[in-house]
């Protein structure tokens, strides 16, 4: 199942100045794998993170 995300999925469009950075450390290997997967799916790393969070949230609320 391949999913392509578009602008505005699950979030109202925000001005760039209204966004904040997440600052946390990950291993170089995890970053490489995460980025590679995002590229292979044709989505940004940010969109992949948002999608993963939404799926995890949905699963844990059951």
PQR file of N, CA, C, O and H, with PARSE charges and radii, in Angstrom:
ATOM      1  N   UNK A   1       0.840  -1.177   0.000 -0.4000 1.5000
ATOM      2  CA  UNK A   1       0.000   0.000   0.000 -0.0000 2.0000
ATOM      3  C   UNK A   1       0.882   1.236   0.000  0.5500 1.7000
ATOM      4  O   UNK A   1       1.594   1.492   0.971 -0.5500 1.4000
ATOM      5  N   UNK A   2       0.843   1.980  -1.051 -0.4000 1.5000
ATOM      6  CA  UNK A   2       1.640   3.184  -1.169 -0.0000 2.0000
ATOM      7  C   UNK A   2       0.751   4.395  -1.013  0.5500 1.7000
ATOM      8  O   UNK A   2      -0.322   4.474  -1.611 -0.5500 1.4000
ATOM      9  H   UNK A   2       0.265   1.772  -1.840  0.4000 1.0000
ATOM     10  N   UNK A   3       1.198   5.334  -0.210 -0.4000 1.5000
ATOM     11  CA  UNK A   3       0.410   6.536   0.039 -0.0000 2.0000
ATOM     12  C   UNK A   3       1.243   7.762  -0.264  0.5500 1.7000
ATOM     13  O   UNK A   3       2.358   7.906   0.238 -0.5500 1.4000
ATOM     14  H   UNK A   3       2.070   5.270   0.276  0.4000 1.0000
ATOM     15  N   UNK A   4       0.716   8.620  -1.061 -0.4000 1.5000
ATOM     16  CA  UNK A   4       1.392   9.877  -1.361 -0.0000 2.0000
ATOM     17  C   UNK A   4       0.658  10.992  -0.638  0.5500 1.7000
ATOM     18  O   UNK A   4      -0.561  11.109  -0.765 -0.5500 1.4000
ATOM     19  H   UNK A   4      -0.189   8.503  -1.469  0.4000 1.0000
ATOM     20  N   UNK A   5       1.358  11.795   0.103 -0.4000 1.5000
ATOM     21  CA  UNK A   5       0.758  12.885   0.848 -0.0000 2.0000
ATOM     22  C   UNK A   5       0.821  14.161   0.035  0.5500 1.7000
ATOM     23  O   UNK A   5       1.755  14.380  -0.737 -0.5500 1.4000
ATOM     24  H   UNK A   5       2.348  11.701   0.207  0.4000 1.0000
ATOM     25  N   UNK A   6      -0.182  14.996   0.219 -0.4000 1.5000
ATOM     26  CA  UNK A   6      -0.208  16.293  -0.435 -0.0000 2.0000
ATOM     27  C   UNK A   6      -0.294  17.366   0.628  0.5500 1.7000
ATOM     28  O   UNK A   6      -0.538  17.076   1.799 -0.5500 1.4000
ATOM     29  H   UNK A   6      -0.940  14.819   0.846  0.4000 1.0000
ATOM     30  N   UNK A   7      -0.093  18.604   0.216 -0.4000 1.5000
ATOM     31  CA  UNK A   7      -0.169  19.716   1.148 -0.0000 2.0000
ATOM     32  C   UNK A   7      -1.528  19.748   1.812  0.5500 1.7000
ATOM     33  O   UNK A   7      -2.556  19.543   1.166 -0.5500 1.4000
ATOM     34  H   UNK A   7       0.105  18.839  -0.735  0.4000 1.0000
ATOM     35  N   UNK A   8      -1.523  20.007   3.112 -0.4000 1.5000
ATOM     36  CA  UNK A   8      -2.767  20.171   3.839 -0.0000 2.0000
ATOM     37  C   UNK A   8      -3.366  18.890   4.383  0.5500 1.7000
ATOM     38  O   UNK A   8      -4.439  18.939   4.984 -0.5500 1.4000
ATOM     39  H   UNK A   8      -0.688  20.174   3.636  0.4000 1.0000
ATOM     40  N   UNK A   9      -2.720  17.737   4.199 -0.4000 1.5000
ATOM     41  CA  UNK A   9      -3.256  16.493   4.727 -0.0000 2.0000
ATOM     42  C   UNK A   9      -3.263  16.535   6.251  0.5500 1.7000
ATOM     43  O   UNK A   9      -2.211  16.586   6.889 -0.5500 1.4000
ATOM     44  H   UNK A   9      -1.848  17.697   3.711  0.4000 1.0000
ATOM     45  N   UNK A  10      -4.462  16.512   6.821 -0.4000 1.5000
ATOM     46  CA  UNK A  10      -4.591  16.445   8.261 -0.0000 2.0000
ATOM     47  C   UNK A  10      -4.183  17.680   9.018  0.5500 1.7000
ATOM     48  O   UNK A  10      -4.150  17.662  10.248 -0.5500 1.4000
ATOM     49  H   UNK A  10      -5.316  16.471   6.303  0.4000 1.0000
ATOM     50  N   UNK A  11      -3.877  18.738   8.331 -0.4000 1.5000
ATOM     51  CA  UNK A  11      -3.419  19.940   9.010 -0.0000 2.0000
ATOM     52  C   UNK A  11      -3.761  21.141   8.160  0.5500 1.7000
ATOM     53  O   UNK A  11      -3.585  21.128   6.942 -0.5500 1.4000
ATOM     54  H   UNK A  11      -3.904  18.752   7.331  0.4000 1.0000
ATOM     55  N   UNK A  12      -4.257  22.190   8.819 -0.4000 1.5000
ATOM     56  CA  UNK A  12      -4.545  23.398   8.051 -0.0000 2.0000
ATOM     57  C   UNK A  12      -3.227  23.997   7.579  0.5500 1.7000
ATOM     58  O   UNK A  12      -2.199  23.845   8.239 -0.5500 1.4000
ATOM     59  H   UNK A  12      -4.400  22.200   9.809  0.4000 1.0000
ATOM     60  N   UNK A  13      -3.259  24.667   6.453 -0.4000 1.5000
ATOM     61  CA  UNK A  13      -2.026  25.238   5.944 -0.0000 2.0000
ATOM     62  C   UNK A  13      -1.564  26.350   6.876  0.5500 1.7000
ATOM     63  O   UNK A  13      -2.345  27.220   7.260 -0.5500 1.4000
ATOM     64  H   UNK A  13      -4.094  24.790   5.917  0.4000 1.0000
ATOM     65  N   UNK A  14      -0.299  26.310   7.230 -0.4000 1.5000
ATOM     66  CA  UNK A  14       0.284  27.265   8.156 -0.0000 2.0000
ATOM     67  C   UNK A  14       1.355  28.074   7.459  0.5500 1.7000
ATOM     68  O   UNK A  14       1.983  27.611   6.507 -0.5500 1.4000
ATOM     69  H   UNK A  14       0.336  25.603   6.917  0.4000 1.0000
ATOM     70  N   UNK A  15       1.552  29.266   7.934 -0.4000 1.5000
ATOM     71  CA  UNK A  15       2.665  30.063   7.441 -0.0000 2.0000
ATOM     72  C   UNK A  15       3.958  29.455   7.963  0.5500 1.7000
ATOM     73  O   UNK A  15       3.985  28.894   9.059 -0.5500 1.4000
ATOM     74  H   UNK A  15       1.042  29.641   8.708  0.4000 1.0000
ATOM     75  N   UNK A  16       5.012  29.561   7.198 -0.4000 1.5000
ATOM     76  CA  UNK A  16       6.302  28.995   7.605 -0.0000 2.0000
ATOM     77  C   UNK A  16       6.728  29.565   8.955  0.5500 1.7000
ATOM     78  O   UNK A  16       7.339  28.850   9.748 -0.5500 1.4000
ATOM     79  H   UNK A  16       4.990  30.016   6.307  0.4000 1.0000
ATOM     80  N   UNK A  17       6.423  30.828   9.237 -0.4000 1.5000
ATOM     81  CA  UNK A  17       6.830  31.443  10.496 -0.0000 2.0000
ATOM     82  C   UNK A  17       6.077  30.870  11.696  0.5500 1.7000
ATOM     83  O   UNK A  17       6.492  31.082  12.835 -0.5500 1.4000
ATOM     84  H   UNK A  17       5.927  31.409   8.593  0.4000 1.0000
ATOM     85  N   UNK A  18       4.974  30.145  11.462 -0.4000 1.5000
ATOM     86  CA  UNK A  18       4.194  29.558  12.541 -0.0000 2.0000
ATOM     87  C   UNK A  18       4.651  28.147  12.895  0.5500 1.7000
ATOM     88  O   UNK A  18       4.082  27.527  13.794 -0.5500 1.4000
ATOM     89  H   UNK A  18       4.637  29.973  10.536  0.4000 1.0000
ATOM     90  N   UNK A  19       5.653  27.636  12.218 -0.4000 1.5000
ATOM     91  CA  UNK A  19       6.133  26.278  12.452 -0.0000 2.0000
ATOM     92  C   UNK A  19       7.298  26.289  13.429  0.5500 1.7000
ATOM     93  O   UNK A  19       8.016  27.281  13.549 -0.5500 1.4000
ATOM     94  H   UNK A  19       6.115  28.140  11.488  0.4000 1.0000
ATOM     95  N   UNK A  20       7.474  25.168  14.126 -0.4000 1.5000
ATOM     96  CA  UNK A  20       8.575  25.012  15.068 -0.0000 2.0000
ATOM     97  C   UNK A  20       9.414  23.802  14.679  0.5500 1.7000
ATOM     98  O   UNK A  20       8.939  22.904  13.984 -0.5500 1.4000
ATOM     99  H   UNK A  20       6.890  24.362  14.028  0.4000 1.0000
ATOM    100  N   UNK A  21      10.651  23.786  15.128 -0.4000 1.5000
ATOM    101  CA  UNK A  21      11.544  22.656  14.871 -0.0000 2.0000
ATOM    102  C   UNK A  21      11.445  21.644  15.986  0.5500 1.7000
ATOM    103  O   UNK A  21      11.232  21.995  17.147 -0.5500 1.4000
ATOM    104  H   UNK A  21      11.036  24.516  15.693  0.4000 1.0000
ATOM    105  N   UNK A  22      11.603  20.387  15.625 -0.4000 1.5000
ATOM    106  CA  UNK A  22      11.769  19.330  16.613 -0.0000 2.0000
ATOM    107  C   UNK A  22      13.266  19.063  16.698  0.5500 1.7000
ATOM    108  O   UNK A  22      13.930  18.890  15.676 -0.5500 1.4000
ATOM    109  H   UNK A  22      11.776  20.102  14.682  0.4000 1.0000
ATOM    110  N   UNK A  23      13.783  19.031  17.884 -0.4000 1.5000
ATOM    111  CA  UNK A  23      15.214  18.809  18.056 -0.0000 2.0000
ATOM    112  C   UNK A  23      15.446  17.565  18.897  0.5500 1.7000
ATOM    113  O   UNK A  23      15.240  17.571  20.110 -0.5500 1.4000
ATOM    114  H   UNK A  23      13.244  19.171  18.714  0.4000 1.0000
ATOM    115  N   UNK A  24      15.881  16.494  18.233 -0.4000 1.5000
ATOM    116  CA  UNK A  24      16.230  15.280  18.941 -0.0000 2.0000
ATOM    117  C   UNK A  24      17.286  14.543  18.143  0.5500 1.7000
ATOM    118  O   UNK A  24      17.414  14.729  16.933 -0.5500 1.4000
ATOM    119  H   UNK A  24      16.049  16.489  17.247  0.4000 1.0000
ATOM    120  N   UNK A  25      18.038  13.711  18.831 -0.4000 1.5000
ATOM    121  CA  UNK A  25      19.141  12.984  18.213 -0.0000 2.0000
ATOM    122  C   UNK A  25      18.688  11.599  17.769  0.5500 1.7000
ATOM    123  O   UNK A  25      17.955  10.910  18.479 -0.5500 1.4000
ATOM    124  H   UNK A  25      17.935  13.560  19.815  0.4000 1.0000
ATOM    125  N   UNK A  26      19.136  11.211  16.592 -0.4000 1.5000
ATOM    126  CA  UNK A  26      18.918   9.868  16.070 -0.0000 2.0000
ATOM    127  C   UNK A  26      20.246   9.377  15.514  0.5500 1.7000
ATOM    128  O   UNK A  26      21.145  10.169  15.232 -0.5500 1.4000
ATOM    129  H   UNK A  26      19.732  11.771  16.016  0.4000 1.0000
ATOM    130  N   UNK A  27      20.359   8.078  15.360 -0.4000 1.5000
ATOM    131  CA  UNK A  27      21.611   7.536  14.833 -0.0000 2.0000
ATOM    132  C   UNK A  27      21.713   7.842  13.336  0.5500 1.7000
ATOM    133  O   UNK A  27      20.698   7.980  12.653 -0.5500 1.4000
ATOM    134  H   UNK A  27      19.629   7.434  15.588  0.4000 1.0000
ATOM    135  N   UNK A  28      22.940   7.945  12.839 -0.4000 1.5000
ATOM    136  CA  UNK A  28      23.119   8.169  11.395 -0.0000 2.0000
ATOM    137  C   UNK A  28      22.461   7.075  10.552  0.5500 1.7000
ATOM    138  O   UNK A  28      21.934   7.357   9.476 -0.5500 1.4000
ATOM    139  H   UNK A  28      23.764   7.834  13.395  0.4000 1.0000
ATOM    140  N   UNK A  29      22.487   5.825  11.034 -0.4000 1.5000
ATOM    141  CA  UNK A  29      21.873   4.719  10.307 -0.0000 2.0000
ATOM    142  C   UNK A  29      20.358   4.886  10.220  0.5500 1.7000
ATOM    143  O   UNK A  29      19.767   4.642   9.169 -0.5500 1.4000
ATOM    144  H   UNK A  29      22.916   5.595  11.908  0.4000 1.0000
ATOM    145  N   UNK A  30      19.724   5.304  11.326 -0.4000 1.5000
ATOM    146  CA  UNK A  30      18.277   5.519  11.314 -0.0000 2.0000
ATOM    147  C   UNK A  30      17.920   6.649  10.351  0.5500 1.7000
ATOM    148  O   UNK A  30      16.959   6.539   9.589 -0.5500 1.4000
ATOM    149  H   UNK A  30      20.204   5.502  12.180  0.4000 1.0000
ATOM    150  N   UNK A  31      18.691   7.729  10.384 -0.4000 1.5000
ATOM    151  CA  UNK A  31      18.420   8.861   9.482 -0.0000 2.0000
ATOM    152  C   UNK A  31      18.519   8.420   8.024  0.5500 1.7000
ATOM    153  O   UNK A  31      17.679   8.781   7.200 -0.5500 1.4000
ATOM    154  H   UNK A  31      19.472   7.818  11.003  0.4000 1.0000
ATOM    155  N   UNK A  32      19.543   7.645   7.716 -0.4000 1.5000
ATOM    156  CA  UNK A  32      19.734   7.171   6.343 -0.0000 2.0000
ATOM    157  C   UNK A  32      18.550   6.309   5.904  0.5500 1.7000
ATOM    158  O   UNK A  32      18.040   6.467   4.795 -0.5500 1.4000
ATOM    159  H   UNK A  32      20.225   7.352   8.386  0.4000 1.0000
ATOM    160  N   UNK A  33      18.116   5.402   6.775 -0.4000 1.5000
ATOM    161  CA  UNK A  33      16.997   4.519   6.453 -0.0000 2.0000
ATOM    162  C   UNK A  33      15.693   5.318   6.325  0.5500 1.7000
ATOM    163  O   UNK A  33      14.912   5.091   5.401 -0.5500 1.4000
ATOM    164  H   UNK A  33      18.530   5.274   7.676  0.4000 1.0000
ATOM    165  N   UNK A  34      15.464   6.247   7.251 -0.4000 1.5000
ATOM    166  CA  UNK A  34      14.253   7.062   7.258 -0.0000 2.0000
ATOM    167  C   UNK A  34      14.176   7.932   5.999  0.5500 1.7000
ATOM    168  O   UNK A  34      13.143   7.993   5.334 -0.5500 1.4000
ATOM    169  H   UNK A  34      16.099   6.431   8.002  0.4000 1.0000
ATOM    170  N   UNK A  35      15.273   8.593   5.692 -0.4000 1.5000
ATOM    171  CA  UNK A  35      15.323   9.451   4.505 -0.0000 2.0000
ATOM    172  C   UNK A  35      15.169   8.629   3.231  0.5500 1.7000
ATOM    173  O   UNK A  35      14.449   9.028   2.316 -0.5500 1.4000
ATOM    174  H   UNK A  35      16.113   8.544   6.232  0.4000 1.0000
ATOM    175  N   UNK A  36      15.837   7.495   3.169 -0.4000 1.5000
ATOM    176  CA  UNK A  36      15.737   6.623   1.998 -0.0000 2.0000
ATOM    177  C   UNK A  36      14.314   6.140   1.764  0.5500 1.7000
ATOM    178  O   UNK A  36      13.855   6.073   0.624 -0.5500 1.4000
ATOM    179  H   UNK A  36      16.422   7.171   3.913  0.4000 1.0000
ATOM    180  N   UNK A  37      13.614   5.802   2.851 -0.4000 1.5000
ATOM    181  CA  UNK A  37      12.238   5.353   2.720 -0.0000 2.0000
ATOM    182  C   UNK A  37      11.348   6.497   2.242  0.5500 1.7000
ATOM    183  O   UNK A  37      10.506   6.306   1.364 -0.5500 1.4000
ATOM    184  H   UNK A  37      13.987   5.857   3.777  0.4000 1.0000
ATOM    185  N   UNK A  38      11.532   7.676   2.812 -0.4000 1.5000
ATOM    186  CA  UNK A  38      10.740   8.840   2.399 -0.0000 2.0000
ATOM    187  C   UNK A  38      10.944   9.123   0.903  0.5500 1.7000
ATOM    188  O   UNK A  38       9.980   9.362   0.176 -0.5500 1.4000
ATOM    189  H   UNK A  38      12.216   7.831   3.525  0.4000 1.0000
ATOM    190  N   UNK A  39      12.175   9.094   0.460 -0.4000 1.5000
ATOM    191  CA  UNK A  39      12.483   9.338  -0.954 -0.0000 2.0000
ATOM    192  C   UNK A  39      11.837   8.270  -1.830  0.5500 1.7000
ATOM    193  O   UNK A  39      11.272   8.582  -2.878 -0.5500 1.4000
ATOM    194  H   UNK A  39      12.959   8.900   1.051  0.4000 1.0000
ATOM    195  N   UNK A  40      11.918   7.017  -1.403 -0.4000 1.5000
ATOM    196  CA  UNK A  40      11.341   5.934  -2.203 -0.0000 2.0000
ATOM    197  C   UNK A  40       9.822   6.044  -2.306  0.5500 1.7000
ATOM    198  O   UNK A  40       9.231   5.559  -3.271 -0.5500 1.4000
ATOM    199  H   UNK A  40      12.377   6.763  -0.551  0.4000 1.0000
ATOM    200  N   UNK A  41       9.182   6.680  -1.315 -0.4000 1.5000
ATOM    201  CA  UNK A  41       7.737   6.882  -1.319 -0.0000 2.0000
ATOM    202  C   UNK A  41       7.338   8.211  -1.966  0.5500 1.7000
ATOM    203  O   UNK A  41       6.153   8.482  -2.166 -0.5500 1.4000
ATOM    204  H   UNK A  41       9.662   7.074  -0.531  0.4000 1.0000
ATOM    205  N   UNK A  42       8.326   9.026  -2.288 -0.4000 1.5000
ATOM    206  CA  UNK A  42       8.052  10.307  -2.928 -0.0000 2.0000
ATOM    207  C   UNK A  42       7.442  11.345  -1.998  0.5500 1.7000
ATOM    208  O   UNK A  42       6.689  12.217  -2.432 -0.5500 1.4000
ATOM    209  H   UNK A  42       9.288   8.807  -2.126  0.4000 1.0000
ATOM    210  N   UNK A  43       7.777  11.243  -0.704 -0.4000 1.5000
ATOM    211  CA  UNK A  43       7.268  12.200   0.272 -0.0000 2.0000
ATOM    212  C   UNK A  43       8.429  12.797   1.059  0.5500 1.7000
ATOM    213  O   UNK A  43       9.543  12.276   1.026 -0.5500 1.4000
ATOM    214  H   UNK A  43       8.389  10.535  -0.351  0.4000 1.0000
ATOM    215  N   UNK A  44       8.162  13.888   1.764 -0.4000 1.5000
ATOM    216  CA  UNK A  44       9.208  14.501   2.576 -0.0000 2.0000
ATOM    217  C   UNK A  44       9.361  13.731   3.889  0.5500 1.7000
ATOM    218  O   UNK A  44       8.468  12.992   4.304 -0.5500 1.4000
ATOM    219  H   UNK A  44       7.256  14.311   1.791  0.4000 1.0000
ATOM    220  N   UNK A  45      10.496  13.921   4.518 -0.4000 1.5000
ATOM    221  CA  UNK A  45      10.716  13.297   5.816 -0.0000 2.0000
ATOM    222  C   UNK A  45       9.702  13.827   6.828  0.5500 1.7000
ATOM    223  O   UNK A  45       9.252  13.081   7.698 -0.5500 1.4000
ATOM    224  H   UNK A  45      11.221  14.522   4.181  0.4000 1.0000
ATOM    225  N   UNK A  46       9.342  15.087   6.726 -0.4000 1.5000
ATOM    226  CA  UNK A  46       8.343  15.672   7.620 -0.0000 2.0000
ATOM    227  C   UNK A  46       6.993  14.993   7.440  0.5500 1.7000
ATOM    228  O   UNK A  46       6.328  14.657   8.421 -0.5500 1.4000
ATOM    229  H   UNK A  46       9.708  15.693   6.019  0.4000 1.0000
ATOM    230  N   UNK A  47       6.586  14.789   6.191 -0.4000 1.5000
ATOM    231  CA  UNK A  47       5.315  14.121   5.933 -0.0000 2.0000
ATOM    232  C   UNK A  47       5.331  12.674   6.423  0.5500 1.7000
ATOM    233  O   UNK A  47       4.324  12.179   6.929 -0.5500 1.4000
ATOM    234  H   UNK A  47       7.126  15.062   5.394  0.4000 1.0000
ATOM    235  N   UNK A  48       6.462  11.999   6.277 -0.4000 1.5000
ATOM    236  CA  UNK A  48       6.588  10.635   6.776 -0.0000 2.0000
ATOM    237  C   UNK A  48       6.466  10.602   8.296  0.5500 1.7000
ATOM    238  O   UNK A  48       5.809   9.718   8.846 -0.5500 1.4000
ATOM    239  H   UNK A  48       7.280  12.401   5.866  0.4000 1.0000
ATOM    240  N   UNK A  49       7.087  11.549   8.972 -0.4000 1.5000
ATOM    241  CA  UNK A  49       6.982  11.629  10.422 -0.0000 2.0000
ATOM    242  C   UNK A  49       5.532  11.886  10.847  0.5500 1.7000
ATOM    243  O   UNK A  49       5.035  11.249  11.776 -0.5500 1.4000
ATOM    244  H   UNK A  49       7.621  12.267   8.525  0.4000 1.0000
ATOM    245  N   UNK A  50       4.853  12.819  10.168 -0.4000 1.5000
ATOM    246  CA  UNK A  50       3.454  13.127  10.488 -0.0000 2.0000
ATOM    247  C   UNK A  50       2.562  11.910  10.263  0.5500 1.7000
ATOM    248  O   UNK A  50       1.683  11.623  11.076 -0.5500 1.4000
ATOM    249  H   UNK A  50       5.257  13.337   9.413  0.4000 1.0000
ATOM    250  N   UNK A  51       2.787  11.198   9.166 -0.4000 1.5000
ATOM    251  CA  UNK A  51       1.986  10.010   8.864 -0.0000 2.0000
ATOM    252  C   UNK A  51       2.220   8.912   9.906  0.5500 1.7000
ATOM    253  O   UNK A  51       1.276   8.267  10.362 -0.5500 1.4000
ATOM    254  H   UNK A  51       3.501  11.431   8.506  0.4000 1.0000
ATOM    255  N   UNK A  52       3.478   8.709  10.276 -0.4000 1.5000
ATOM    256  CA  UNK A  52       3.798   7.713  11.297 -0.0000 2.0000
ATOM    257  C   UNK A  52       3.172   8.063  12.637  0.5500 1.7000
ATOM    258  O   UNK A  52       2.675   7.182  13.338 -0.5500 1.4000
ATOM    259  H   UNK A  52       4.245   9.233   9.906  0.4000 1.0000
ATOM    260  N   UNK A  53       3.191   9.325  12.995 -0.4000 1.5000
ATOM    261  CA  UNK A  53       2.573   9.763  14.242 -0.0000 2.0000
ATOM    262  C   UNK A  53       1.067   9.515  14.214  0.5500 1.7000
ATOM    263  O   UNK A  53       0.499   9.016  15.186 -0.5500 1.4000
ATOM    264  H   UNK A  53       3.595  10.041  12.425  0.4000 1.0000
ATOM    265  N   UNK A  54       0.422   9.863  13.102 -0.4000 1.5000
ATOM    266  CA  UNK A  54      -1.028   9.666  12.972 -0.0000 2.0000
ATOM    267  C   UNK A  54      -1.385   8.184  13.095  0.5500 1.7000
ATOM    268  O   UNK A  54      -2.362   7.839  13.761 -0.5500 1.4000
ATOM    269  H   UNK A  54       0.883  10.268  12.312  0.4000 1.0000
ATOM    270  N   UNK A  55      -0.608   7.310  12.464 -0.4000 1.5000
ATOM    271  CA  UNK A  55      -0.870   5.876  12.541 -0.0000 2.0000
ATOM    272  C   UNK A  55      -0.649   5.338  13.959  0.5500 1.7000
ATOM    273  O   UNK A  55      -1.433   4.522  14.445 -0.5500 1.4000
ATOM    274  H   UNK A  55       0.185   7.590  11.923  0.4000 1.0000
ATOM    275  N   UNK A  56       0.402   5.789  14.608 -0.4000 1.5000
ATOM    276  CA  UNK A  56       0.681   5.352  15.963 -0.0000 2.0000
ATOM    277  C   UNK A  56      -0.396   5.827  16.931  0.5500 1.7000
ATOM    278  O   UNK A  56      -0.838   5.076  17.800 -0.5500 1.4000
ATOM    279  H   UNK A  56       1.038   6.452  14.213  0.4000 1.0000
ATOM    280  N   UNK A  57      -0.804   7.055  16.774 -0.4000 1.5000
ATOM    281  CA  UNK A  57      -1.866   7.621  17.617 -0.0000 2.0000
ATOM    282  C   UNK A  57      -3.168   6.842  17.455  0.5500 1.7000
ATOM    283  O   UNK A  57      -3.840   6.519  18.435 -0.5500 1.4000
ATOM    284  H   UNK A  57      -0.444   7.665  16.068  0.4000 1.0000
ATOM    285  N   UNK A  58      -3.513   6.544  16.202 -0.4000 1.5000
ATOM    286  CA  UNK A  58      -4.740   5.790  15.923 -0.0000 2.0000
ATOM    287  C   UNK A  58      -4.674   4.398  16.554  0.5500 1.7000
ATOM    288  O   UNK A  58      -5.645   3.940  17.157 -0.5500 1.4000
ATOM    289  H   UNK A  58      -2.968   6.806  15.405  0.4000 1.0000
ATOM    290  N   UNK A  59      -3.543   3.734  16.414 -0.4000 1.5000
ATOM    291  CA  UNK A  59      -3.376   2.389  16.949 -0.0000 2.0000
ATOM    292  C   UNK A  59      -3.468   2.380  18.476  0.5500 1.7000
ATOM    293  O   UNK A  59      -4.076   1.478  19.052 -0.5500 1.4000
ATOM    294  H   UNK A  59      -2.754   4.105  15.924  0.4000 1.0000
ATOM    295  N   UNK A  60      -2.881   3.357  19.123 -0.4000 1.5000
ATOM    296  CA  UNK A  60      -2.836   3.388  20.588 -0.0000 2.0000
ATOM    297  C   UNK A  60      -4.162   3.831  21.211  0.5500 1.7000
ATOM    298  O   UNK A  60      -4.378   3.608  22.402 -0.5500 1.4000
ATOM    299  H   UNK A  60      -2.387   4.090  18.655  0.4000 1.0000
ATOM    300  N   UNK A  61      -5.038   4.442  20.448 -0.4000 1.5000
ATOM    301  CA  UNK A  61      -6.329   4.897  20.981 -0.0000 2.0000
ATOM    302  C   UNK A  61      -7.372   3.798  20.975  0.5500 1.7000
ATOM    303  O   UNK A  61      -8.484   4.013  21.459 -0.5500 1.4000
ATOM    304  H   UNK A  61      -4.862   4.623  19.481  0.4000 1.0000
ATOM    305  N   UNK A  62      -7.057   2.643  20.451 -0.4000 1.5000
ATOM    306  CA  UNK A  62      -8.012   1.528  20.404 -0.0000 2.0000
ATOM    307  C   UNK A  62      -8.146   0.862  21.755  0.5500 1.7000
ATOM    308  O   UNK A  62      -8.907  -0.094  21.899 -0.5500 1.4000
ATOM    309  H   UNK A  62      -6.154   2.469  20.058  0.4000 1.0000
TER
END
